[in-house]
């Protein structure tokens, strides 16, 4: 009863307030025109003014170009963590557009998304270079062939060990049916390795372009 009374009093106080319990600074964040209309003294402070476009390029420099790439990378694939990062950068960009002092809030979010973009770029470029080096593709195919042969031998041994002498001629057992279902659902390792190699070949960039892009990214990071 006491808790309900306290909650009712709080609700009554919030409902009776003209701003519904929000402070002037909070309302100026949610509504950028609130301060200029109702609290001119807050709007007159220079750090409460909305920033200009050059402010973004002067403050976060090259991160202004890497942030959109990081947002795109967060959607490939979209998970709980990447969804949180997308919401974090979206709210940070909005609040930094309301007050120039809140560029400090945008800075860590921009660093996170730019780091994701650089990580994905380095992954693609180094993967393209590694895929086109001599001997890498052949070694991958040899490893895939050895893996598939070993897996096939192990599966044959398991089926032979589990196959009973009396009932195998009449009807297949539940374990053999389960093995057949697993083999049907899971393709051989050699075919999977070939499909992955083909996909990497299609996604691989030219060797010269990958090397030049990698060097440019390193130089870009060194200058900033």
N, C-alpha and C positions, 0 to 999 in steps of 0.2 A: 504493500500500500504506500509506503514511504517513497519507494522508487518510482511508482506510478505518479505520485504527487509531484516529485521533483521533475520528472519528464514533462508533465503537463505544464508546470510553471515555465520550463525552458521553451516549450513550444509556444506558449502564450507570449513570452518576451520576444521570441524571434518573429512571430506573426505581427506583433505590434510595432516592430522596428520598420522604418521606411525602407531600409536597405536589406531587410530580411537577415540581419546578423552579419552581413558582409562588411568588411572595412572598405575605406575609400580606395586604398591601393589595390585591394583584390578586385573591386569593381572596375577600376581603371585597366586592370589586366584583361578581364573578361570582356569589357566594352571599351575600346580605345577612345571613344568620344565622351566617356563619362566624366573624366577629369576636366576636360576643357569646358564642359557645360556646368558642372556643379562645384568643382574644387579647382578654381583657376590657379591657386598657389602651388598645387602639385604639378599642374601642367606647365607652369612657368619655369620649373627646374630643368636645366639642360639635359641631365642624365635621364629624365623621364620623357624626353622627346623620342619619337620613333626614329630609327636609324635610316640613313640613306643607303642606296645600293653600293657606293664605294666603301662604306663601312665594313661590309661583309668581306670584300676582297682585300681590304687593308688588315682586317683582324684575323681572319682564318686563312687567308692567302689561297694556296692551291687546294685546300680542303673544300672550297666552294665548288670545285669541279669534281672532286672525288665523292662527295656526299651523294649525288644522284646515282652514281654507279654503285655505291654501297647499298642504297635502298633497293636497287634492282637485284643485287646479289642476295639480299635477304629473302627475296621471294623464290629463290632457287636452291633448295626447296623451302617452303614456308613452315616454320615450326613455332613452338611457344616462345623460345628465346628470340628468334628473328622477328616475330610479331611484336614483342616487347620493345625491341630496338627501333622498329619502324614507328611505333607509337611515341617512343621517347624522342626521336629526331623530329617528328611532326609537331609535337607540342612545344619542343624547344624552339623550332623555327617560328612558330606562331608567337610565342612570348617574346622572342628576341625582336620580332617585328613591331611589338607594341612599345617597348622601352629599349633604348640603346644600352642601358646598364645590364640588361639581361642577355647581352652577348656572352657574358660569362657562363650562363646556363647552356648556351648553344655549343660552347667550345668542347666540353667532354663528349657530347653526343656526336658532334662532327668528327672528333678523333676516332670514336668507335666505328662509325660507319665508313670512314675513310680507310681505317685499318682493314675492315672486311673487304673493301674494294681492292686494296693493294694485295691482300692475301689471295683473292681469287685471280687477280691478274698474274701474279707470280706463279700461281699453280698452273694456269693455262699455258703461260709462256714456257716455263721449265718443262712441263709435260710435252709440249710440242717439240722442244729441242731434244729431249730424251728419246722421244718416239722416232725421230728421224736420224738419230745417230746410228752408225753401222754396227750391226750385230745385236741390237736391242730386240728387234722384231723376231729374229730367228731364235734367240735365246728364250723369248717368251713362248714361242710355239713349241720348242723342245720341252720346256717345263710343263706346258699344258698337256703335251702328249704323254709325258711320264706320269703326271698326276692322274690322267684319265685311265691309263693302263693299270696303275696301282689300285685305283678305286674299283675298276672292273674285276681285277683278280680278287680283291677283298670281298666284293659282293658275291662272286662265284663261290668262294670258300664258305661264306656264311650260309648261302642257300644249300650247299652240299651238307654242311654240318647240321642244319636244321631240318633237312628233308628226311622224313621217316621212311622206313623200308616197306611197311605194310600199307599205309594209307596213301602213299605218293602215287601209286598207279591208279587208284580209284578216283580220288578227288584232291584238289589242292587244299592245303591247310590255310588257316587264317593268317599265319605269319608269312607264307609265300604270297598270298593275295596282297598283304600289306606291303611287301617288298616290291611287288609288281606295280602297285599304285604309286609308291614313292619313286620308282624308276620312271614311270610315266609322267609324274608331276615335275620331277627334277631332271632336266636334260643332262646328257653327259658333260663332263668338265671340259672336254676338248671343244665341243660345239659352243659352250659358253665362253671359253677363252677366245675362240675365233670371232664370236660376235662382239666381245669387248674390244678386241684388237681392231676390228673393222670400224667400230664406233669411234675409237681413238684416232684412227686414220682419217675419218671424215671430219672430226673436230680439230685436227692438228692444223696449226698455222704454218706458213712457209718458214723454213729455217732462218733465212736472212731477216725476214720481218720480225721473227720472234727474238732473235739476238739484238736487233736494233731497238725494239720496244723495251726489252729488259734493261739495256744500257740506259735508255732514256728515263725509265722509271727510277733507276738507281741515281742518276744525275739529278733528277727532280727532287728526290728525297734528300740528297746531299745539300742542295742549294737552299731548301726550306728548313 
